[in-house]
Amino acid sequence: MTRTKPPKRTTPRPPIATSRIAWAPWAHGARFGGRVRVLSSTRAGAHVGVLIEELPPGKQSCPAHYHLSEEEHIYVLDGEVTLRLGDARHRMKAGDFVSFPAGQAAGHCLINDGDRVARYLVVGESLPHDVCVYTDTDKVNVRALGEIYDRGARRDYWEGEPGDAPAPEPVRRRTAKKGPRRRR
């Protein structure tokens, strides 16, 4: 009878006071910016991240996008924002919730077109093989490759393949002489 090892256990972590986590400000140009508190990190092998974000008036949360493999959830804690979801716009206020299922081909982002800071909770997956599509700029982020591509540069499956050329010669393996086996 073989015994299997018990599952590796991690030490339980106590609750944390979110007020003790420093805000990390970020910005990209005049359009994008805010600050974030990372409550859980996906860097330690977990695949779900939890953040509290603040979006100042006049700012957009991120480029409009959707994920092929990841889902995201947003719960508004304070203030108001406008959710862009595909071609529609929805006003959200404290207490409102929205989710974005994996593969839902409708770009989403938040815009603060009000006059005070909006605060919201974000819960989302972070999977190593996700593909993210940016709907306003027609880009694709292939996370496994660490590369972003222009969708306008699409190619046909057979493009560049020599259809009329003969098939390459198969690689021939040398056969080993039979004799005593060696340990490696």
PLY file of the C-alpha trace (Angstrom):
ply
format ascii 1.0
element vertex 184
property float x
property float y
property float z
element edge 183
property int vertex1
property int vertex2
end_header
0.00 0.00 0.00
1.39 3.41 -0.95
0.72 6.50 1.06
0.21 9.86 -0.49
1.57 12.99 1.09
-0.99 15.22 2.77
-1.64 18.48 0.92
0.77 21.29 1.69
-0.81 23.64 4.18
-0.16 27.32 4.39
-0.26 29.26 7.58
-3.61 31.04 7.88
-3.31 34.79 7.63
-5.14 37.03 10.07
-7.52 39.74 8.87
-5.97 43.01 7.73
-7.10 46.58 8.19
-7.31 48.03 4.68
-6.49 51.46 6.12
-2.98 50.14 6.88
-2.33 49.35 3.21
-0.73 52.26 1.40
-2.41 53.78 -1.64
-0.38 53.44 -4.84
-1.04 56.33 -7.21
-0.82 55.74 -10.95
-1.41 57.76 -14.12
-1.00 57.57 -17.85
-1.36 60.91 -19.58
-4.27 63.20 -18.77
-7.01 60.60 -19.40
-6.10 57.68 -17.14
-5.20 57.68 -13.46
-6.17 57.15 -9.86
-4.86 55.23 -6.92
-5.17 51.65 -5.75
-4.88 49.53 -2.60
-3.94 45.94 -3.42
-5.67 43.73 -0.85
-4.51 40.43 -2.28
-1.71 39.72 -4.63
-1.85 37.33 -7.55
1.96 37.18 -7.58
2.15 34.54 -4.84
0.43 31.90 -6.96
-3.16 32.91 -6.21
-5.28 33.49 -9.29
-7.72 36.01 -7.80
-6.85 39.61 -7.03
-8.80 42.04 -4.86
-8.27 45.81 -5.07
-9.84 48.99 -3.83
-9.50 51.70 -6.45
-10.19 55.42 -6.40
-11.01 57.22 -9.61
-10.76 61.04 -9.55
-13.16 63.27 -11.52
-12.36 63.39 -15.23
-10.42 60.10 -15.26
-10.97 56.73 -16.90
-10.08 53.53 -15.02
-8.34 51.72 -17.88
-8.58 51.20 -21.64
-11.88 49.53 -22.59
-11.23 45.79 -22.72
-12.55 42.28 -22.18
-10.89 38.99 -21.23
-11.24 35.65 -22.96
-10.39 33.56 -19.86
-10.82 35.81 -16.83
-13.85 37.21 -15.11
-13.99 40.48 -13.18
-16.40 42.01 -10.65
-16.87 45.61 -9.51
-18.77 46.84 -6.45
-19.08 50.62 -6.02
-18.29 51.70 -2.45
-18.59 55.49 -2.69
-19.37 58.11 -5.33
-20.63 57.59 -8.87
-19.09 56.41 -12.13
-20.23 55.69 -15.65
-19.69 52.12 -16.82
-18.95 51.71 -20.50
-20.06 48.22 -21.47
-19.87 47.62 -25.19
-21.81 50.44 -26.86
-23.93 51.14 -23.75
-23.29 53.44 -20.80
-24.65 52.77 -17.33
-24.58 55.06 -14.31
-23.35 53.30 -11.16
-23.47 54.57 -7.58
-22.55 53.27 -4.13
-24.08 49.83 -3.61
-24.18 48.92 -7.33
-22.48 45.77 -8.62
-21.51 44.48 -12.07
-19.67 41.41 -13.31
-17.87 40.72 -16.57
-17.90 36.99 -17.43
-14.93 35.53 -19.25
-15.40 35.68 -23.00
-18.12 38.35 -22.95
-17.03 40.27 -26.05
-17.99 43.73 -24.80
-15.27 46.15 -23.75
-15.68 47.64 -20.29
-14.14 50.49 -18.29
-15.24 53.09 -15.76
-15.30 56.86 -16.28
-15.69 59.39 -13.50
-17.60 62.25 -15.12
-18.76 63.55 -11.73
-17.24 66.13 -9.42
-15.90 63.91 -6.60
-13.70 60.84 -6.22
-15.36 57.45 -6.74
-14.20 54.39 -4.81
-14.91 50.78 -5.80
-13.85 47.21 -5.08
-12.46 45.10 -7.92
-12.26 41.30 -7.76
-10.70 39.57 -10.74
-8.77 36.58 -11.90
-5.20 36.67 -13.14
-4.55 33.62 -15.29
-1.22 33.06 -17.04
-2.77 32.21 -20.42
-5.45 34.91 -20.63
-5.95 36.96 -23.78
-7.21 40.51 -23.34
-8.85 42.44 -26.20
-8.75 46.28 -26.18
-11.86 47.36 -28.04
-11.11 51.06 -28.64
-7.64 50.49 -30.09
-8.07 47.03 -31.67
-5.15 45.48 -29.76
-4.75 42.02 -28.25
-2.61 41.22 -25.20
-1.40 37.60 -25.17
-0.24 37.24 -21.56
1.57 33.90 -22.04
3.82 35.57 -24.63
4.07 38.92 -22.83
3.22 40.64 -26.11
0.54 43.00 -27.44
-0.54 42.82 -31.07
-2.46 45.02 -33.49
-5.57 43.13 -34.58
-5.52 45.07 -37.87
-2.50 42.99 -38.91
-4.59 39.82 -39.23
-3.34 37.07 -41.50
-4.93 34.07 -43.14
-4.04 30.68 -41.66
-2.11 29.66 -44.81
-0.53 33.05 -45.53
3.24 32.71 -45.92
3.12 28.92 -46.04
4.60 27.50 -49.26
1.58 25.59 -50.56
3.21 24.42 -53.80
6.59 23.54 -52.34
7.38 19.89 -51.68
7.16 18.73 -48.09
10.46 18.87 -46.24
12.46 15.68 -45.91
11.73 13.84 -42.67
14.46 13.90 -40.07
16.14 10.52 -40.07
17.29 9.16 -36.77
20.38 7.09 -36.51
19.75 3.65 -35.22
21.93 2.61 -32.34
23.92 -0.58 -32.58
22.47 -3.24 -30.41
24.62 -4.16 -27.49
24.65 -3.95 -23.74
22.48 -1.14 -22.34
24.14 1.63 -20.46
22.62 3.38 -17.50
22.25 7.12 -17.81
0 1
1 2
2 3
3 4
4 5
5 6
6 7
7 8
8 9
9 10
10 11
11 12
12 13
13 14
14 15
15 16
16 17
17 18
18 19
19 20
20 21
21 22
22 23
23 24
24 25
25 26
26 27
27 28
28 29
29 30
30 31
31 32
32 33
33 34
34 35
35 36
36 37
37 38
38 39
39 40
40 41
41 42
42 43
43 44
44 45
45 46
46 47
47 48
48 49
49 50
50 51
51 52
52 53
53 54
54 55
55 56
56 57
57 58
58 59
59 60
60 61
61 62
62 63
63 64
64 65
65 66
66 67
67 68
68 69
69 70
70 71
71 72
72 73
73 74
74 75
75 76
76 77
77 78
78 79
79 80
80 81
81 82
82 83
83 84
84 85
85 86
86 87
87 88
88 89
89 90
90 91
91 92
92 93
93 94
94 95
95 96
96 97
97 98
98 99
99 100
100 101
101 102
102 103
103 104
104 105
105 106
106 107
107 108
108 109
109 110
110 111
111 112
112 113
113 114
114 115
115 116
116 117
117 118
118 119
119 120
120 121
121 122
122 123
123 124
124 125
125 126
126 127
127 128
128 129
129 130
130 131
131 132
132 133
133 134
134 135
135 136
136 137
137 138
138 139
139 140
140 141
141 142
142 143
143 144
144 145
145 146
146 147
147 148
148 149
149 150
150 151
151 152
152 153
153 154
154 155
155 156
156 157
157 158
158 159
159 160
160 161
161 162
162 163
163 164
164 165
165 166
166 167
167 168
168 169
169 170
170 171
171 172
172 173
173 174
174 175
175 176
176 177
177 178
178 179
179 180
180 181
181 182
182 183
